[in-house]
Amino acid sequence: MSQPSVAYTIGFAAVLCAVCSVLVAGSALSLKDMQEANKILDRRKKVLQVAGLMKEGASLEPAQIDTLFDDNIEARLVVLDEGAYYDGQQFTANSFDQRKVAKDPEFSEVAPKNAAKVGRVPEVAVTFHVKGEGGNVNQLILPIEGKGLWSTMYGYLCVETDTNTICGITFYEHGETPGLGGEVDNPSWKAQWPGREIHDAEGNIAIKVVKGKAGPVETAPHQVDGLSGATLTSNGVTNTLQFWLGENGWGPYLDNFKSGSAG
């Protein structure tokens, strides 16, 4: 039997590659909506967890998560540099993609040089109000992001309505080393945050992750235990909070919320 020619072999391989490419591309497109829906669902879970409305590891159906979120959480848009609620028509709170907006030069600004290595800050950001009886706001949940050792860490910080007491922290996406910086996901570490305070007696941002042990809230209200063997990730968490709680992040909004002038 004669062997196929070189041209035939190359042509067959090219056709096979083309067919495979079409199949892979088609699969990616067909799964895109599902992947986006799963991302939104996961972030909703993180918001509920940091608010203490859903236990970590709890197994709930997507519809249950959506119902729990919609019944207890209200998304509000904020103009960051004004610290006031957004009343424009360009964005809608429930469908707002803050990370996407931050990358768009039309709707974001270059951040001043900062230790968290935040590159751009959106003009408008989303906060989540945790609602109590009568519709009163019980907690504020603020998106935060900043560089760790290997990656940008994306998460949420929960703050009581006194705008000073922390009620929780969580990260929904990062690429830190498992067992080291990846311990930002450890429930035991996250359990140290509730009750810690953002500001010192002079009003300066004092919350930080220290090297080694910090101690209980009563003796170390502004400090949290460092992550063993992950000093740079620990510093990254501190830098992230310092940036987003300051004047270029959520600082103006927290001041206005406390005084009742956010709108």
C-alpha positions as CSV (number, residue, x, y, z in Angstrom):
1,M,0.0,0.0,0.0
2,S,1.4,3.4,-1.0
3,Q,2.1,5.9,1.7
4,P,0.1,9.2,1.7
5,S,2.0,12.2,0.3
6,V,3.5,14.9,2.5
7,A,0.9,17.3,1.1
8,Y,-1.9,15.0,2.0
9,T,-0.6,14.6,5.5
10,I,-0.2,18.3,6.0
11,G,-3.7,19.0,4.6
12,F,-5.3,16.3,6.7
13,A,-3.7,17.7,9.8
14,A,-4.7,21.3,9.0
15,V,-8.4,20.2,8.5
16,L,-8.3,18.2,11.7
17,C,-6.9,21.2,13.6
18,A,-9.5,23.5,12.1
19,V,-12.4,21.2,13.1
20,C,-11.0,20.9,16.6
21,S,-10.7,24.7,16.9
22,V,-14.3,25.2,15.8
23,L,-15.5,22.6,18.4
24,V,-13.4,24.2,21.2
25,A,-14.5,27.7,20.3
26,G,-18.1,26.6,20.1
27,S,-17.9,24.9,23.5
28,A,-16.3,28.0,25.0
29,L,-19.1,30.3,23.7
30,S,-21.9,27.9,24.8
31,L,-20.4,27.8,28.3
32,K,-19.7,31.5,28.6
33,D,-23.1,32.4,30.0
34,M,-23.0,29.5,32.5
35,Q,-19.5,30.5,33.6
36,E,-20.6,34.2,34.2
37,A,-23.7,33.0,36.1
38,N,-21.5,30.8,38.3
39,K,-19.2,33.8,39.0
40,I,-22.1,36.0,40.0
41,L,-23.5,33.2,42.2
42,D,-20.2,32.6,43.9
43,R,-19.8,36.3,44.7
44,R,-23.3,36.4,46.1
45,K,-22.3,33.5,48.4
46,K,-19.2,35.4,49.5
47,V,-21.3,38.5,50.3
48,L,-23.8,36.4,52.3
49,Q,-21.0,34.7,54.1
50,V,-19.1,37.8,55.1
51,A,-22.4,39.3,56.4
52,G,-22.9,36.2,58.5
53,L,-26.1,35.2,56.6
54,M,-24.7,32.0,55.2
55,K,-22.2,29.6,56.8
56,E,-19.1,28.6,54.9
57,G,-19.5,25.1,53.5
58,A,-23.3,25.3,53.6
59,S,-24.9,23.6,50.6
60,L,-27.7,25.7,49.1
61,E,-29.3,25.5,45.7
62,P,-28.7,28.5,43.4
63,A,-32.3,29.6,43.8
64,Q,-32.0,29.5,47.6
65,I,-28.9,31.6,47.4
66,D,-30.6,34.2,45.1
67,T,-33.6,34.3,47.4
68,L,-31.4,34.8,50.6
69,F,-29.4,37.5,48.8
70,D,-32.5,39.4,47.4
71,D,-34.3,39.3,50.7
72,N,-31.4,40.6,52.8
73,I,-29.0,42.5,50.5
74,E,-29.4,45.8,48.6
75,A,-26.8,46.9,46.1
76,R,-26.1,50.6,46.0
77,L,-23.8,52.5,43.6
78,V,-21.5,55.2,45.0
79,V,-19.5,58.0,43.4
80,L,-16.3,57.3,45.2
81,D,-14.6,60.8,45.2
82,E,-17.9,62.4,46.4
83,G,-18.8,59.6,48.8
84,A,-22.4,60.1,47.6
85,Y,-24.9,57.7,46.1
86,Y,-24.9,57.6,42.3
87,D,-28.1,58.9,40.7
88,G,-27.1,58.6,37.0
89,Q,-28.6,56.4,34.3
90,Q,-25.4,54.9,32.9
91,F,-25.2,52.0,35.5
92,T,-27.6,49.8,37.3
93,A,-26.6,48.5,40.8
94,N,-27.8,44.9,40.4
95,S,-25.9,44.3,37.1
96,F,-22.9,46.5,37.9
97,D,-19.5,44.9,37.1
98,Q,-17.0,47.0,39.1
99,R,-13.9,45.2,37.9
100,K,-14.9,45.8,34.2
101,V,-15.7,49.4,34.9
102,A,-12.3,49.9,36.6
103,K,-10.5,48.8,33.4
104,D,-12.4,51.3,31.2
105,P,-10.6,54.6,31.0
106,E,-13.9,56.4,30.3
107,F,-15.3,55.5,33.7
108,S,-12.1,55.2,35.8
109,E,-9.0,57.0,36.8
110,V,-5.4,56.1,37.3
111,A,-4.9,55.5,41.0
112,P,-2.1,57.5,42.8
113,K,0.9,55.4,43.6
114,N,0.0,53.0,46.4
115,A,1.4,50.0,48.3
116,A,-1.6,47.9,47.3
117,K,-0.6,48.4,43.6
118,V,-4.1,49.3,42.6
119,G,-3.8,50.6,39.1
120,R,-7.2,52.2,38.4
121,V,-10.1,53.3,40.5
122,P,-13.7,53.3,39.1
123,E,-15.5,56.6,39.4
124,V,-18.6,54.6,40.5
125,A,-18.4,51.6,42.8
126,V,-20.9,49.2,44.3
127,T,-21.5,48.7,48.0
128,F,-24.0,46.2,49.5
129,H,-26.3,47.1,52.3
130,V,-27.3,44.3,54.7
131,K,-30.9,45.0,55.6
132,G,-32.5,44.3,59.0
133,E,-36.0,44.6,60.3
134,G,-37.9,47.5,58.8
135,G,-35.4,47.8,56.0
136,N,-32.8,49.5,58.2
137,V,-29.2,49.1,57.2
138,N,-27.3,46.8,59.6
139,Q,-23.9,46.4,57.8
140,L,-22.0,47.7,54.8
141,I,-20.1,45.4,52.5
142,L,-17.3,47.0,50.5
143,P,-15.4,45.4,47.6
144,I,-11.7,45.6,48.0
145,E,-8.7,44.5,45.9
146,G,-4.9,44.7,46.1
147,K,-1.7,42.8,45.4
148,G,-0.6,39.9,47.5
149,L,2.6,38.0,46.8
150,W,1.6,36.4,43.5
151,S,-1.7,37.8,42.5
152,T,-4.4,40.5,42.9
153,M,-6.7,39.5,45.8
154,Y,-10.3,40.4,45.3
155,G,-12.6,40.4,48.3
156,Y,-15.2,42.0,50.5
157,L,-14.9,43.8,53.8
158,C,-17.9,44.0,56.1
159,V,-18.2,47.1,58.3
160,E,-20.8,47.9,60.9
161,T,-22.9,51.0,60.5
162,D,-20.6,52.9,62.9
163,T,-18.2,52.7,59.9
164,N,-15.4,51.7,62.3
165,T,-16.1,48.2,63.5
166,I,-15.3,45.3,61.2
167,C,-17.7,42.4,61.0
168,G,-15.9,40.2,58.5
169,I,-13.5,39.8,55.6
170,T,-13.4,37.4,52.7
171,F,-11.5,37.0,49.4
172,Y,-13.4,35.4,46.5
173,E,-10.5,35.3,44.1
174,H,-6.7,35.2,44.4
175,G,-3.6,33.2,43.4
176,E,-1.7,33.1,46.7
177,T,0.3,30.0,47.7
178,P,-1.9,27.2,49.2
179,G,-1.0,26.6,52.8
180,L,0.8,30.0,53.1
181,G,-0.7,33.1,51.6
182,G,-3.7,31.0,50.6
183,E,-4.6,30.9,54.3
184,V,-6.6,34.1,53.7
185,D,-9.3,31.5,53.0
186,N,-8.9,29.8,56.4
187,P,-12.0,30.2,58.5
188,S,-9.9,30.4,61.6
189,W,-8.0,33.4,60.3
190,K,-11.2,35.1,59.1
191,A,-12.8,34.5,62.4
192,Q,-10.3,36.9,64.0
193,W,-11.6,40.0,62.2
194,P,-15.1,40.6,63.7
195,G,-14.9,43.3,66.3
196,R,-11.6,44.8,65.1
197,E,-11.6,48.5,64.6
198,I,-10.5,50.5,61.5
199,H,-9.4,53.7,63.1
200,D,-7.4,54.7,66.1
201,A,-8.4,57.3,68.6
202,E,-7.1,60.1,66.4
203,G,-9.1,58.9,63.4
204,N,-6.2,57.4,61.5
205,I,-6.5,54.1,59.6
206,A,-4.9,51.7,62.0
207,I,-6.2,48.2,61.1
208,K,-3.3,45.9,59.9
209,V,-2.1,42.3,59.8
210,V,0.9,42.0,62.0
211,K,3.8,39.6,61.9
212,G,3.1,36.9,64.5
213,K,0.3,36.9,67.0
214,A,-1.9,40.0,67.5
215,G,-4.0,39.0,70.5
216,P,-7.7,39.2,71.2
217,V,-9.9,42.2,70.2
218,E,-9.9,43.6,73.7
219,T,-6.1,44.1,73.8
220,A,-5.4,44.5,70.0
221,P,-8.4,46.2,68.4
222,H,-6.5,47.2,65.3
223,Q,-4.4,44.1,64.7
224,V,-4.9,40.7,63.2
225,D,-2.6,37.7,63.4
226,G,-0.1,37.4,60.5
227,L,-0.2,34.5,58.0
228,S,2.6,32.1,59.0
229,G,5.3,32.0,56.3
230,A,3.4,34.6,54.2
231,T,4.6,38.0,55.2
232,L,4.1,39.5,51.8
233,T,0.5,38.3,51.5
234,S,-0.1,39.6,55.0
235,N,1.3,43.0,54.0
236,G,-0.8,42.9,50.9
237,V,-4.0,42.6,53.0
238,T,-2.9,45.5,55.1
239,N,-2.0,47.6,52.1
240,T,-5.3,46.7,50.4
241,L,-7.3,47.9,53.5
242,Q,-5.2,51.0,53.9
243,F,-5.9,52.0,50.3
244,W,-9.7,51.2,50.1
245,L,-10.5,52.7,53.5
246,G,-8.7,55.9,52.6
247,E,-9.5,59.0,50.6
248,N,-9.0,57.4,47.2
249,G,-11.4,54.5,48.1
250,W,-14.3,54.2,50.4
251,G,-13.2,56.8,52.9
252,P,-15.4,59.7,51.7
253,Y,-18.5,57.4,51.5
254,L,-17.9,56.0,55.0
255,D,-17.6,59.6,56.4
256,N,-20.8,60.6,54.6
257,F,-22.7,57.5,55.7
258,K,-21.8,58.1,59.3
259,S,-22.9,61.7,59.1
260,G,-26.1,60.8,57.2
261,S,-25.1,62.9,54.1
262,A,-24.4,60.1,51.6
263,G,-27.8,60.9,50.0
